[in-house]
Structure formats: C-alpha cells, structure tokens
Amino acid sequence: MSQEVLETYRITDDGFDVEVRITGGAGRTKKYELVHHEIQPGTLALLDQVKQELIGTVRMTAEELLDPKTIHTIKQRFKDQAKLLIQQKLPGIHQEMENLLVMTLLKEMLGLGEIEVLLNDPFLEEIIIISSSEPIRVFHKKHGWIQTNIHPVDELQIRDNLNTIARRVGRQITNLSPLLDAHLITGDRANAVLYPISSKGNALTIRKFARDPWTVTDFIKNNTCSAEIFALIWFVIQYESNILISGGTGSGKTSLLNVCMPFIPPNQRIISIEDTRELTLPEFLHWCPLTVRQPNPEGKGEVTMLDLLINSLRMRPDRIILGEMRKKEQAEVLFEAMHTGHSVYATVHADSVAATIQRLINPPIEVPTHLLSAVNLNVVMFRNRRLNVRRVYQVGEFLPAREEGENIVKPNIIYRWNPANDKIVAHQKPLRLFEELSRHTGLNETEIEKDLSKKEKILTWMVNRGVRDITSVGKIFQQYYLDPERLVQVVTANADPKTILQEETG
C-alpha cells in the first residue's frame, strides 16, 4: 500500500527554505517528512573545513550568544562570513546550493541541528526526542502526533543539544542534576531528562511559543467560543471583575486567558505571573510579565510563583494574571488580592464549574468556602481529543448557599456547550453576576444588555472583516476605550477596519 501525500508546504522563516511533506492515507500511519537536498560526501568534507575556519574568524562572546537581542546580529555575521568562505572554495556555486550550505552550517554551529528547522514550522506545537534509537516526533496542529523522518545521530548529539540549551540560560544539566526546564532564545520552553532517569535515552521536549498568537476573532471563527460569550467576558473584564478559567490539560485555558487580555482598558497596570512565559499581549497595554526561576545546581536562587505573587502586590497592579493556581499558599494570596480590590484572572485544573468549586475548597488548594464569592465568572474549557477541537464547555458563577446548617457553594451554569449542534447555548439566567455588575457600574440590567449587544456587534464585525493579528485586534480595543462612539459608527456602517487601524492613537 503506497504512502499518499496528504499535504505539502514550505518552511521559509529565518532563512530556511525546506519542503515539508505529510504522508499517510487509509490504513497507513501519518509521517512528517522534511525533504532534504542531498549533499555529496565531498561537499560535506569541504563544509568541515569551512567550520574550522569559521571558528577562527567569527568572534563572539558568551554574553552575545546568551542575549536574545544580539543573536540575530551574530547569525548575520556568521552567514556573511560563511558565504564568503564557500564562494572562495566553490567559485561559481549555484545560489540555491550556497544557501543550503550556509543554513546547514548555521543550524549545526549556532543551533540545534535539524531541530532548528522544526522550530521554524508554524504548524508544530511540540517537538519530542525520546532517544537516539527512535525518530523525532512532533505534534502538528492539523494532524496531531506524527513521526518525523529525522533521527538523532546518537545519544552524544542529544546530550550536546541539551548542554547548549542549558548554557544559554546559565544552567547545567549533569548526572547529578539530570532535569532541566529552560527557555530557548526563541521563547520556546524546553524540558530535558538525562539517561538513565529517562530509561530509553536522553529525552527532550520542546513546547513551542506561538509566533502568531491566537486572538479573539480566531476563537470565534473556529467556533471555540461565540461572540456572545466573549461580549460577556469583555464586559466583566472592563468593569474589573474576577475570572477563573478552568479546564483539563491541553484544553486551551492559557490560550483563552491570552485572547481575553486585550479587553483590559489601556490605562490599567497589568502584572502577569507564569511558570513559563506564554502570554502575549498587545503593545498598548501597561503590562509587566514575571516568570519563575528554578534554583541553580547548588539549590540557590529560586524564585517561586508565590514569591512573585506576593511581590506583585507591592507593584501597584490594577490587574493580576496568574498562569495557574496549584497550591494553598498561592490561592490564599490570590483571593486576598481579590478581596482587597485587585482584578484577578487565573487558570485552574478542573473539568466543570462544579469541579472547579470542589478543586478550590479541597486540598491541595483548600480555599475557605466564603472566599469563593470573590470569583465573578468561571469559564470552563474542554478539548475533544477525537476531533482535536477545543471548546468553551461551560460559563458559570458560584452561588453561596446553606445546606444542613453549613455554608456551601453551588454552581450556576449560565451557558453550556451543546455537543449535538456544536453550539454554546444559554442554560440558566445569571443570579449574582448582573446584580453585582449593576451595583458596581451603576447600569441597570437593560443598559447592561444594550452594552453587551454593542460589544457583540463589534466582535462580529471584526470576524467578518478579518481583523485577527494581535496588533490590529489590540488597536480596535484601544480605540473602543479612547473613542467608543467613533468605533461604533465604523462598525454600524460596516466600514473597512483600515479607517480605525491607520489612525494614530495616543
């Protein structure tokens, strides 16, 4: 049974020009293939000579190699010198072959070999090395987990790559410290485990940082969430209410949190706290991102999420974003922040509104029941692994109640996902949310409904008009806060977004 070519495309970022071929077909396992131009043995030997000369001619300091701001300058110096040496040794070489040789040298000497090509594929989310005896595997946005045609040469090559990653973040990975959690210069997160802790061989997992982040219009267009729900979230965020986003692993909690952050008014100070830098906010926002730091090999220098959370309260934040709530100490500080007037947004592992309540009030988080009243809205994400789609599963609120003489909290589901028609539908009327928003904003329920309708029309117009990159989306929301009447006029007339996007906003 022959392999069918399901899809082909080219990787052209960062100077690469490589064809990708996804093969498979009925009864066949899908494969991810990089189509390489073959380099003859004689040319490979010449490349080794060029490598040695490059080491002597291209001078760079350790500080330059570690600085993300200078790495592009170093790469350009490296490319220029490599081209010069190749042209000297192979006069009259074809331009396409010259580019191939330069990129081969670049990825081997300054990068992680073939992994560099995979890092520049915008359709990949994860890159996995299990050992040198198995091919590299990737998670593709369209095709899920698939095996590549790339094999690490040996365990030593993998170990060299891990050492390169560790050095660039001022860390070490050794037999005494066989675990590494670090960031690549590209912002991607790398996790490494040495043999024999990883019993098959040296292992590497890279979770790619989104080069082109999802935005609210993407989520509406791909049916992850509706404009009606986003209008409600927008209203809640605008008026400084607190939101928890729940869901299972890989359900899209952080992605939803990220797409909702441009709803924050531009004159508010935002502090985000994450294990790994995943949030990407528009430039107009007053945003200070903080990330934790692992201890050094001597066990010193660690900065935990709790440290950052406590410190953030001294930074005069209007809004606090917590990447994920996991422990009792974090929850205590976070809920204290809610009760002292800070707007808080956080994610938590739970599969429904009811499960979120149970997760919060039981160990290891164990928040006292009466504190849950500070949460104004709970949005639950769900991932359908069979169809590989993510959806907002429930939108709800927490209702204080008494049962058998004890104070408890019950869920009220405002919207829920209907799997029969793949739509998010209204379920129950809000009992606390609008009452609290009305008290906070001075708007009655009719005025709130009118405002929600206006926001929904703006979001629908953005989707229909193809406003999707984070800069353009950010400018639209900035315009809303600077001159809402002007934006509503443009939306009502169904005018071209350029009339807004090309205006200078101060």
Secondary structure as the mmCIF struct_conf table of DSSP 4:
data_model
#
loop_
_struct_conf.conf_type_id
_struct_conf.id
_struct_conf.beg_label_comp_id
_struct_conf.beg_label_asym_id
_struct_conf.beg_label_seq_id
_struct_conf.end_label_comp_id
_struct_conf.end_label_asym_id
_struct_conf.end_label_seq_id
HELX_LH_PP_P HELX_LH_PP_P1 SER A 2 GLN A 3
STRN STRN1 GLU A 4 ILE A 11
HELX_RH_3T_P HELX_RH_3T_P1 ASP A 13 GLY A 15
STRN STRN2 VAL A 18 GLY A 24
TURN_TY1_P TURN_TY1_P1 ALA A 26 GLY A 27
BEND BEND1 ARG A 28 ARG A 28
STRN STRN3 LYS A 31 VAL A 35
HELX_LH_PP_P HELX_LH_PP_P2 HIS A 36 GLN A 40
HELX_RH_AL_P HELX_RH_AL_P1 PRO A 41 THR A 57
BEND BEND2 VAL A 58 VAL A 58
HELX_RH_AL_P HELX_RH_AL_P2 ALA A 62 LEU A 66
TURN_TY1_P TURN_TY1_P2 PRO A 68 THR A 70
HELX_RH_AL_P HELX_RH_AL_P3 ILE A 71 LYS A 89
BEND BEND3 LEU A 90 LEU A 90
TURN_TY1_P TURN_TY1_P3 PRO A 91 GLY A 92
HELX_RH_AL_P HELX_RH_AL_P4 GLN A 95 MET A 109
TURN_TY1_P TURN_TY1_P4 LEU A 110 LEU A 110
BEND BEND4 GLY A 111 GLY A 111
TURN_TY1_P TURN_TY1_P5 GLY A 113 GLU A 114
HELX_RH_AL_P HELX_RH_AL_P5 ILE A 115 LEU A 119
TURN_TY1_P TURN_TY1_P6 ASN A 120 ASN A 120
TURN_TY1_P TURN_TY1_P7 PRO A 122 PHE A 123
STRN STRN4 LEU A 124 ILE A 129
TURN_TY1_P TURN_TY1_P8 SER A 132 SER A 133
BEND BEND5 GLU A 134 GLU A 134
STRN STRN5 ARG A 137 HIS A 140
TURN_TY1_P TURN_TY1_P9 LYS A 141 HIS A 143
STRN STRN6 GLY A 144 THR A 148
BEND BEND6 ASN A 149 ASN A 149
BEND BEND7 VAL A 153 VAL A 153
HELX_RH_AL_P HELX_RH_AL_P6 GLU A 155 ARG A 168
TURN_TY1_P TURN_TY1_P10 VAL A 169 GLY A 170
BEND BEND8 ASN A 175 SER A 177
STRN STRN7 LEU A 179 HIS A 183
TURN_TY1_P TURN_TY1_P11 ILE A 185 THR A 186
BEND BEND9 GLY A 187 GLY A 187
STRN STRN8 ARG A 189 VAL A 193
TURN_TY1_P TURN_TY1_P12 TYR A 195 ILE A 197
BEND BEND10 SER A 198 SER A 198
TURN_TY1_P TURN_TY1_P13 SER A 199 LYS A 200
BEND BEND11 GLY A 201 GLY A 201
STRN STRN9 ALA A 203 ARG A 207
HELX_LH_PP_P HELX_LH_PP_P3 LYS A 208 ALA A 210
BEND BEND12 ARG A 211 ASP A 212
HELX_RH_AL_P HELX_RH_AL_P7 VAL A 216 LYS A 221
TURN_TY1_P TURN_TY1_P14 ASN A 222 ASN A 223
BEND BEND13 THR A 224 CYS A 225
HELX_RH_AL_P HELX_RH_AL_P8 ALA A 227 GLN A 238
TURN_TY1_P TURN_TY1_P15 TYR A 239 GLU A 240
STRN STRN10 ILE A 243 GLY A 247
TURN_TY1_P TURN_TY1_P16 THR A 249 GLY A 250
BEND BEND14 SER A 251 GLY A 252
HELX_RH_AL_P HELX_RH_AL_P9 LYS A 253 CYS A 260
HELX_RH_3T_P HELX_RH_3T_P2 MET A 261 PHE A 263
BEND BEND15 ILE A 264 ILE A 264
TURN_TY1_P TURN_TY1_P17 PRO A 266 ASN A 267
BEND BEND16 GLN A 268 GLN A 268
STRN STRN11 ARG A 269 GLU A 274
BEND BEND17 ASP A 275 THR A 276
TURN_TY1_P TURN_TY1_P18 GLU A 283 PHE A 284
BEND BEND18 LEU A 285 LEU A 285
STRN STRN12 HIS A 286 THR A 291
STRN STRN13 ARG A 293 ARG A 293
TURN_TY1_P TURN_TY1_P19 PRO A 297 GLU A 298
BEND BEND19 GLY A 299 GLY A 299
STRN STRN14 VAL A 303 VAL A 303
HELX_RH_AL_P HELX_RH_AL_P10 MET A 305 SER A 312
TURN_TY1_P TURN_TY1_P20 LEU A 313 ARG A 314
BEND BEND20 MET A 315 MET A 315
BEND BEND21 ASP A 318 ASP A 318
STRN STRN15 ARG A 319 LEU A 322
BEND BEND22 GLY A 323 GLY A 323
BEND BEND23 LYS A 327 LYS A 327
HELX_RH_AL_P HELX_RH_AL_P11 LYS A 328 HIS A 339
TURN_TY1_P TURN_TY1_P21 THR A 340 GLY A 341
STRN STRN16 SER A 343 HIS A 349
BEND BEND24 ASP A 351 SER A 352
HELX_RH_AL_P HELX_RH_AL_P12 VAL A 353 ILE A 361
BEND BEND25 ASN A 362 ASN A 362
TURN_TY1_P TURN_TY1_P22 PRO A 363 ILE A 365
HELX_RH_3T_P HELX_RH_3T_P3 THR A 369 ALA A 374
STRN STRN17 LEU A 377 ASN A 384
TURN_TY1_P TURN_TY1_P23 ARG A 385 ASN A 388
STRN STRN18 VAL A 389 GLU A 403
TURN_TY1_P TURN_TY1_P24 GLU A 404 GLY A 405
STRN STRN19 GLU A 406 ASN A 418
TURN_TY1_P TURN_TY1_P25 PRO A 419 ASP A 422
STRN STRN20 LYS A 423 ALA A 426
BEND BEND26 GLN A 428 GLN A 428
BEND BEND27 LEU A 431 ARG A 432
HELX_RH_AL_P HELX_RH_AL_P13 LEU A 433 THR A 441
HELX_RH_AL_P HELX_RH_AL_P14 GLU A 445 ASN A 464
TURN_TY1_P TURN_TY1_P26 ARG A 465 GLY A 466
BEND BEND28 ASP A 469 ASP A 469
HELX_RH_AL_P HELX_RH_AL_P15 ILE A 470 LEU A 482
HELX_RH_AL_P HELX_RH_AL_P16 PRO A 484 THR A 492
TURN_TY1_P TURN_TY1_P27 ALA A 493 ASN A 494
TURN_TY1_P TURN_TY1_P28 PRO A 497 PRO A 497
HELX_RH_AL_P HELX_RH_AL_P17 LYS A 498 LEU A 501
TURN_TY1_P TURN_TY1_P29 GLN A 502 GLN A 502
BEND BEND29 GLU A 503 GLU A 503
#
